[in-house]
């Protein structure tokens, strides 16, 4: 009897088990297993990274209150210490900076004349990294023998806070630099900026704290972001050595911020107490030598206005595994543009470097113009002295040169060739050149009234050696003859 279907129809229907082929089930099982493995690895990685991030707090070995040895701190904070140790690299170079000991006097003989009568005319090298702070200050020709102020140790070593606590701050400053050489051996490092118990940033040098008090401010109210600049300002600021017998002070490190942190405020303060670091033997002008006022110049720039700290650019954050830490290889941002400048400025590294160097080059050119005017002004005053002018009629010209040189050196002595505040740097250099030229004009008029019609003949100071020889003639009291 007929069934209504062919034999193959029945056989084919027995293979149909559902809408998917048989191999799909196996593929799904494998895929699910792979997802589970990947999720497991991700979970393990997250746990591991969290553990890494917490690890420093879990394994910290107690550190003594005034522990000066950076390697001891490094046992608990190896990433920070390893990056700090790279400050021993002294071959890095940018167009206007870096860590190699650039010789400013060889590159710019005018500075031999401007610093005549002061230690900077003997030796003026670009500072190497923090790692060399003790070594370099011990060997510099600017340190006098056998007596020099122990104050010169203040910003060079992690041993300083311990010695201040042991001796007393006033007593430390009043001591002899050479008497403390066996006590001060560790370079700048961890203890200068961090509390060993909490690792919070702290101020260990009294001069900055006292400067805030003099301005009527409480440094304890500073935010963490502000502290990331203030720990640098402990040393990268203008200062002088104050001596006051009545107050029992000798070579007491003081920031001249009593009237403010601007150039005009500091000059008003210095003029008010009639302070000078040295008298230039060429012109007889009492000079104030700015000492790397990086923080004060930075305060007038756009980065400070935008609440960027020193550490943001010079000690950028890094990540390693699950750990975020601060790079303690303090250096020029131009040596690590991707981690510093490029975090905010979304240009190529070549564009950023070109922009920075372009600004610095303009500042450098303005600085050299101010230097030339200053050198001529010093010689013009010397010419007036040789023509018989007395001190009272030279006072105005000398005051102009004093203020002009402070403005020039305020920019020259800072790191970054003015980049921390380009507009302010150019303003100060322009004022410096203008004041120096005004002094020259005053002297020209004075010589005219004295009946001197010949022009001073300036000596050849085109090399460091020639400039040094000219300076020596003035130090010896004779002076290079400026009139034929």
C-alpha positions as CSV (number, residue, x, y, z in Angstrom):
1,X,0.0,0.0,0.0
2,X,1.3,3.4,-0.9
3,X,2.6,5.6,2.0
4,X,2.8,9.0,0.2
5,X,6.6,9.6,0.8
6,X,9.8,8.4,-0.6
7,X,12.4,6.4,1.3
8,X,14.9,9.3,1.5
9,X,12.4,11.6,3.2
10,X,12.2,9.6,6.3
11,X,16.0,9.2,6.6
12,X,16.6,12.9,6.1
13,X,14.2,14.0,8.8
14,X,15.9,11.9,11.4
15,X,19.1,14.2,11.2
16,X,17.3,17.5,12.0
17,X,17.8,18.2,15.7
18,X,17.2,22.0,15.8
19,X,17.8,25.4,14.2
20,X,21.7,25.3,14.8
21,X,24.3,22.9,13.5
22,X,26.0,20.4,15.9
23,X,29.3,22.3,15.9
24,X,27.7,25.5,17.3
25,X,27.2,24.0,20.7
26,X,30.8,23.2,21.0
27,X,31.8,26.7,19.9
28,X,29.5,28.3,22.5
29,X,31.0,26.2,25.2
30,X,34.5,27.2,24.2
31,X,33.6,30.9,23.9
32,X,32.0,30.9,27.4
33,X,35.1,29.3,28.8
34,X,37.3,31.9,27.2
35,X,35.2,34.7,28.5
36,X,35.4,33.2,32.0
37,X,39.1,32.9,31.8
38,X,39.5,36.5,30.6
39,X,37.2,37.8,33.3
40,X,39.3,35.8,35.8
41,X,42.5,37.3,34.5
42,X,41.0,40.8,34.6
43,X,39.8,40.3,38.2
44,X,43.2,39.0,39.2
45,X,44.9,42.0,37.5
46,X,42.6,44.4,39.4
47,X,43.2,42.8,42.7
48,X,47.0,42.7,42.0
49,X,47.0,46.4,41.0
50,X,45.0,47.4,44.1
51,X,47.5,45.4,46.2
52,X,50.4,47.1,44.5
53,X,48.8,50.5,45.2
54,X,48.4,49.6,48.8
55,X,51.7,47.9,49.2
56,X,53.8,50.9,50.2
57,X,51.5,51.6,53.2
58,X,51.6,48.0,54.2
59,X,55.4,47.4,54.2
60,X,56.7,50.8,55.4
61,X,59.7,50.5,57.7
62,X,59.7,53.3,60.3
63,X,62.0,56.2,59.3
64,X,63.7,58.4,61.9
65,X,62.5,62.0,62.2
66,X,65.7,63.5,60.7
67,X,66.9,60.5,58.6
68,X,69.2,62.0,56.0
69,X,70.1,58.9,54.0
70,X,67.9,58.8,50.8
71,X,68.7,55.1,50.4
72,X,66.9,54.3,53.7
73,X,63.8,56.0,52.4
74,X,64.3,54.2,49.1
75,X,63.8,50.8,50.9
76,X,60.1,51.8,51.3
77,X,59.7,53.8,48.2
78,X,61.8,52.2,45.5
79,X,60.2,53.8,42.5
80,X,60.6,57.3,43.8
81,X,64.2,56.6,44.9
82,X,65.2,55.0,41.6
83,X,63.9,58.1,39.8
84,X,65.7,60.4,42.2
85,X,68.9,58.5,41.7
86,X,68.8,59.5,38.1
87,X,69.7,63.1,39.1
88,X,73.3,61.8,39.1
89,X,73.1,62.0,35.3
90,X,75.0,65.2,34.5
91,X,75.2,65.0,30.7
92,X,71.7,66.2,29.8
93,X,71.5,69.4,27.8
94,X,68.8,71.7,26.4
95,X,69.4,74.9,24.5
96,X,69.6,77.0,27.6
97,X,69.8,74.4,30.4
98,X,70.3,70.8,31.4
99,X,72.4,69.2,34.1
100,X,75.9,69.4,32.7
101,X,78.1,72.1,34.3
102,X,77.9,74.8,31.7
103,X,80.5,77.5,32.3
104,X,78.6,80.8,32.2
105,X,81.8,82.9,32.5
106,X,83.4,81.3,29.4
107,X,80.2,81.7,27.4
108,X,79.5,85.2,28.6
109,X,82.6,87.2,29.7
110,X,80.5,90.3,30.5
111,X,79.4,88.5,33.7
112,X,83.1,88.6,34.9
113,X,82.7,92.4,34.9
114,X,79.2,92.5,36.3
115,X,80.2,90.3,39.2
116,X,83.6,91.9,39.7
117,X,84.6,91.9,43.4
118,X,82.3,88.9,44.2
119,X,82.8,85.1,44.1
120,X,80.7,84.7,41.0
121,X,83.4,86.4,38.9
122,X,85.7,83.5,39.8
123,X,83.4,80.6,39.0
124,X,79.9,80.4,37.8
125,X,78.8,77.0,36.6
126,X,75.3,75.7,35.8
127,X,74.2,73.5,38.7
128,X,74.2,69.8,38.2
129,X,71.4,67.6,39.6
130,X,70.4,67.4,43.3
131,X,72.6,64.3,43.6
132,X,75.7,66.5,43.4
133,X,74.6,69.3,45.8
134,X,77.0,68.6,48.6
135,X,80.0,67.8,46.3
136,X,79.5,70.9,44.1
137,X,79.2,73.4,47.0
138,X,82.2,71.9,48.7
139,X,84.4,72.3,45.6
140,X,83.2,75.7,44.3
141,X,85.8,78.5,44.1
142,X,83.1,80.8,45.6
143,X,83.5,79.3,49.0
144,X,86.1,81.2,51.0
145,X,88.8,79.6,53.1
146,X,89.4,79.2,56.0
147,X,86.1,81.0,57.0
148,X,82.8,81.0,55.2
149,X,79.2,81.0,56.5
150,X,77.6,77.7,57.3
151,X,74.5,79.2,55.9
152,X,75.8,78.1,52.5
153,X,74.9,74.5,53.5
154,X,71.2,75.3,54.0
155,X,69.9,74.1,50.7
156,X,72.4,71.5,49.9
157,X,71.8,68.6,52.2
158,X,69.2,66.5,54.1
159,X,71.6,66.7,57.1
160,X,70.7,70.4,57.5
161,X,67.4,70.0,59.4
162,X,69.0,67.6,61.8
163,X,71.9,70.0,62.4
164,X,69.5,72.9,62.9
165,X,67.6,70.8,65.5
166,X,70.8,69.8,67.2
167,X,72.6,73.2,67.2
168,X,69.7,75.7,67.0
169,X,68.9,77.7,63.8
170,X,70.8,80.8,64.7
171,X,73.8,78.8,65.9
172,X,73.8,76.8,62.7
173,X,73.8,79.9,60.5
174,X,76.5,81.5,62.6
175,X,78.9,78.5,62.3
176,X,81.8,78.1,60.0
177,X,81.0,76.3,56.8
178,X,84.2,74.2,57.0
179,X,83.6,73.1,60.5
180,X,80.5,71.1,59.4
181,X,81.9,69.2,56.5
182,X,82.1,66.0,58.5
183,X,78.5,66.3,59.6
184,X,76.9,67.3,56.3
185,X,77.4,64.6,53.7
186,X,74.1,63.6,52.2
187,X,72.7,65.5,49.2
188,X,69.3,67.0,48.7
189,X,66.6,64.4,49.0
190,X,63.5,62.9,50.6
191,X,63.7,64.4,54.1
192,X,63.9,67.9,52.7
193,X,60.3,67.8,51.6
194,X,58.5,64.9,53.3
195,X,57.3,64.0,56.8
196,X,58.8,60.5,57.4
197,X,55.7,59.3,59.3
198,X,53.0,60.4,56.9
199,X,55.0,61.3,53.7
200,X,53.0,64.6,53.6
201,X,54.9,67.5,52.1
202,X,56.4,69.8,54.8
203,X,58.6,72.8,55.1
204,X,61.9,72.0,56.7
205,X,63.8,75.3,56.1
206,X,62.8,78.1,58.5
207,X,63.5,81.0,56.1
208,X,60.4,80.3,53.9
209,X,58.2,79.9,57.0
210,X,59.5,83.2,58.4
211,X,59.0,85.0,55.1
212,X,55.3,84.0,55.1
213,X,55.0,85.3,58.6
214,X,56.7,88.6,57.6
215,X,54.1,89.0,54.9
216,X,51.3,88.3,57.4
217,X,50.5,84.9,55.9
218,X,50.2,81.5,57.5
219,X,52.1,78.9,55.5
220,X,50.2,76.1,57.3
221,X,47.1,77.1,55.4
222,X,48.7,76.3,52.0
223,X,46.9,73.6,50.0
224,X,48.5,70.4,48.8
225,X,48.9,71.8,45.3
226,X,50.5,75.0,46.7
227,X,52.9,72.8,48.7
228,X,54.0,71.1,45.5
229,X,55.6,74.4,44.7
230,X,56.5,75.7,48.2
231,X,58.8,72.8,49.0
232,X,60.8,73.9,46.0
233,X,60.5,77.6,47.1
234,X,62.4,76.7,50.3
235,X,65.6,76.9,48.2
236,X,64.6,78.3,44.8
237,X,64.0,81.8,46.0
238,X,65.9,85.1,46.5
239,X,67.6,85.4,49.9
240,X,70.4,87.3,51.8
241,X,72.4,86.7,54.9
242,X,71.2,89.0,57.7
243,X,73.6,90.1,60.4
244,X,72.1,91.9,63.4
245,X,74.3,92.0,66.5
246,X,71.6,93.4,68.7
247,X,69.3,90.5,67.8
248,X,72.1,87.9,68.0
249,X,71.9,87.2,64.3
250,X,74.9,86.4,62.1
251,X,74.6,85.3,58.5
252,X,70.9,84.5,59.2
253,X,69.2,83.3,56.0
254,X,66.4,85.7,55.2
255,X,64.0,86.1,52.2
256,X,63.4,89.8,51.4
257,X,59.6,89.4,51.1
258,X,58.7,91.9,53.9
259,X,57.1,94.2,51.4
260,X,56.2,91.6,48.8
261,X,57.7,89.2,46.3
262,X,58.0,91.5,43.3
263,X,61.3,93.0,42.1
264,X,60.1,96.5,43.1
265,X,59.1,95.3,46.6
266,X,62.4,93.5,47.2
267,X,64.5,96.5,46.0
268,X,62.5,98.8,48.2
269,X,63.3,96.5,51.1
270,X,67.0,96.2,50.3
271,X,67.4,100.0,49.7
272,X,65.6,100.6,53.1
273,X,68.2,98.6,55.0
274,X,71.1,99.7,52.8
275,X,72.0,96.2,52.0
276,X,74.5,95.1,49.3
277,X,76.3,91.8,48.6
278,X,79.4,93.6,47.2
279,X,80.6,96.8,45.7
280,X,81.6,96.5,42.0
281,X,85.2,97.8,41.9
282,X,84.8,99.2,38.4
283,X,82.0,101.7,39.1
284,X,81.9,101.7,42.9
285,X,78.3,100.6,42.8
286,X,76.8,98.6,45.7
287,X,75.2,95.6,44.1
288,X,72.6,93.1,45.3
289,X,73.1,89.7,43.8
290,X,69.8,87.8,43.2
291,X,70.1,84.1,44.1
292,X,67.9,82.0,41.8
293,X,64.5,83.7,42.4
294,X,62.7,81.0,40.5
295,X,59.6,80.9,42.7
296,X,59.1,84.7,42.7
297,X,59.3,84.9,38.9
298,X,57.1,81.8,38.6
299,X,54.4,83.6,40.7
300,X,54.0,86.2,37.9
301,X,53.5,83.7,35.1
302,X,50.6,82.0,33.5
303,X,51.3,78.5,34.9
304,X,51.1,79.9,38.5
305,X,47.9,81.7,37.5
306,X,46.4,78.4,36.3
307,X,47.4,76.7,39.6
308,X,50.1,74.6,38.0
309,X,52.8,73.6,40.5
310,X,56.6,73.2,40.0
311,X,56.2,69.5,40.5
312,X,53.6,69.2,37.7
313,X,56.2,70.1,35.1
314,X,59.5,69.1,36.7
315,X,58.3,66.0,38.6
316,X,55.4,64.7,36.5
317,X,53.3,61.7,37.6
318,X,54.0,58.2,36.2
319,X,52.3,54.9,36.5
320,X,53.8,51.5,36.9
321,X,51.3,48.6,37.1
322,X,48.6,49.8,39.4
323,X,50.9,52.4,41.1
324,X,50.8,56.1,40.4
325,X,53.9,57.9,41.7
326,X,55.8,61.2,41.3
327,X,58.9,61.1,39.1
328,X,61.7,62.4,41.4
329,X,64.2,62.9,38.5
330,X,63.9,66.6,38.8
331,X,64.9,68.0,35.4
332,X,63.9,70.3,32.5
333,X,60.5,69.5,31.2
334,X,62.0,69.7,27.7
335,X,63.8,66.4,28.5
336,X,60.5,64.6,29.0
337,X,57.9,66.6,27.0
338,X,55.4,63.7,26.7
339,X,55.0,63.4,30.5
340,X,55.1,67.1,31.3
341,X,54.2,69.7,28.7
342,X,52.1,67.4,26.5
343,X,49.7,66.5,29.4
344,X,48.1,69.9,28.8
345,X,49.4,71.1,25.4
346,X,48.2,68.8,22.7
347,X,50.9,69.5,20.1
348,X,53.8,67.5,18.8
349,X,57.0,67.4,20.8
350,X,58.8,69.4,18.1
351,X,56.1,72.1,18.2
352,X,56.3,72.4,22.0
353,X,60.1,72.5,22.0
354,X,60.1,75.0,19.2
355,X,57.7,77.2,21.1
356,X,59.6,77.1,24.3
357,X,63.0,77.7,22.7
358,X,61.6,80.5,20.6
359,X,60.5,82.3,23.8
360,X,63.8,81.6,25.5
361,X,65.8,82.9,22.6
362,X,64.0,86.2,22.7
363,X,64.6,86.5,26.5
364,X,68.3,85.6,25.9
365,X,68.7,88.3,23.3
366,X,67.1,90.9,25.6
367,X,69.3,89.8,28.4
368,X,72.4,90.3,26.4
369,X,71.3,93.8,25.3
370,X,70.8,94.6,29.0
371,X,74.2,93.2,29.9
372,X,76.0,95.3,27.3
373,X,74.3,98.5,28.5
374,X,75.2,97.6,32.1
375,X,78.9,96.9,31.3
376,X,79.1,100.2,29.5
377,X,77.4,102.0,32.4
378,X,79.9,100.6,34.9
379,X,82.8,101.8,32.7
380,X,81.2,105.2,32.2
381,X,81.0,105.7,35.9
382,X,84.7,104.6,36.2
383,X,85.5,107.1,33.5
384,X,83.8,109.9,35.5
385,X,85.8,108.9,38.5
386,X,89.0,109.0,36.5
387,X,88.0,112.5,35.3
388,X,87.7,113.7,38.9
389,X,84.0,113.3,39.7
390,X,83.2,112.9,43.4
391,X,80.9,110.3,45.0
392,X,78.0,112.7,45.7
393,X,77.5,113.5,42.0
394,X,77.7,109.9,41.0
395,X,75.1,108.7,43.5
396,X,72.1,108.9,41.1
397,X,73.9,107.0,38.3
398,X,75.1,104.3,40.7
399,X,71.6,103.9,42.0
400,X,70.3,103.4,38.5
401,X,72.9,100.8,37.8
402,X,72.2,99.0,41.1
403,X,68.5,98.7,40.2
404,X,69.3,97.9,36.5
405,X,71.6,95.1,37.4
406,X,69.2,93.6,40.0
407,X,66.5,93.4,37.3
408,X,68.9,91.8,34.8
409,X,70.3,89.3,37.3
410,X,66.8,88.5,38.6
411,X,66.1,87.0,35.2
412,X,69.6,85.7,34.5
413,X,69.9,83.9,37.8
414,X,66.7,81.9,37.4
415,X,66.4,78.6,35.7
416,X,64.5,78.3,32.4
417,X,65.8,81.5,30.6
418,X,62.7,83.5,31.6
419,X,60.2,80.8,30.5
420,X,58.5,80.7,33.9
421,X,57.1,84.1,33.2
422,X,58.2,85.4,29.8
423,X,56.3,88.7,29.9
424,X,57.6,89.6,33.3
425,X,61.2,88.6,32.2
426,X,61.0,90.8,29.2
427,X,59.6,93.7,31.2
428,X,62.4,93.5,33.7
429,X,65.1,93.2,31.0
430,X,63.7,96.2,29.2
431,X,63.7,98.3,32.4
432,X,67.2,97.1,33.1
433,X,68.5,98.3,29.7
434,X,66.6,101.6,30.1
435,X,68.0,102.3,33.6
436,X,71.5,101.5,32.5
437,X,71.2,103.8,29.5
438,X,69.8,106.5,31.7
439,X,72.9,106.2,34.0
440,X,75.1,106.5,30.9
441,X,73.2,109.6,29.8
442,X,73.6,111.1,33.3
443,X,77.4,110.4,33.2
444,X,77.7,111.9,29.6
445,X,76.1,115.1,30.8
446,X,78.3,115.2,33.9
447,X,81.4,114.8,31.8
448,X,80.2,117.6,29.6
449,X,79.8,119.9,32.5
450,X,83.3,118.9,33.6
451,X,84.7,120.0,30.2
452,X,85.5,116.4,29.1
453,X,84.8,116.1,25.4
454,X,86.5,112.8,24.6
455,X,84.6,109.6,24.6
456,X,85.7,106.8,27.0
457,X,87.7,104.0,25.3
458,X,86.3,100.7,26.5
459,X,88.8,97.9,27.0
460,X,88.8,94.6,25.2
461,X,86.7,92.2,27.3
462,X,85.9,89.7,24.6
463,X,87.1,86.6,26.6
464,X,86.9,85.5,30.2
465,X,90.7,86.0,30.6
466,X,90.7,89.5,29.2
467,X,87.7,90.5,31.3
468,X,89.4,89.1,34.4
469,X,92.6,91.1,33.8
470,X,90.6,94.3,33.4
471,X,88.8,93.7,36.7
472,X,92.1,93.1,38.5
473,X,93.3,96.6,37.6
474,X,90.3,98.1,39.3
475,X,90.6,95.8,42.3
476,X,94.2,96.9,42.7
477,X,93.0,100.5,42.8
478,X,94.4,101.8,39.6
479,X,91.9,100.8,36.9
480,X,92.3,100.5,33.2
481,X,92.7,104.0,31.7
482,X,89.5,104.9,29.9
483,X,90.7,108.1,28.4
484,X,93.6,108.3,25.9
